[in-house]
Amino acid sequence: MSTFKAKTPQTMKSATAAKKLGILLSAAPTEFQEGPVSRDGLNALQADPPSWLVDLRREGPHPRQVVAAKLRVSASGLARAGITGPLTTAEIENLKAENPDWLEREQAIRAKVREEELRLKQQRAKA
């Protein structure tokens, strides 16, 4: 006779779930921040996001990685520019419109890094 254990759902910390969703944990609702998130719960949030998640993704505040991606720079480039905290979509759009020297410089650096990564990938594929 074999006995089967009931499968326990996989859970993750809310910080991990927030990172996977691309949102700032401190801006999420308290219920989301306080409890663990199951894998099924995360999949449900991704498949059919509630209004608070849609609003956070659209308006922010956004975590550093999302800010960096929206500005087409690296997270290190943000740090070099002195941007250490989250930014809203409006603040990101203002930066893009102003196009300060540091932003142009960091975008150029990021573009060179990507070109080099592509070159190395192609070189490895030929070998």
VENPERA-V851286 format. One line per field, one symbol per residue. burial: # if it has 24 or more other C-alpha atoms within 12 Angstrom, else .. Layout:
burial: ???
This chain:
burial: .............##.##..#####.##...#....#....#..........#..##.##########.######.##....#..####..#..#.......#..##..#.................
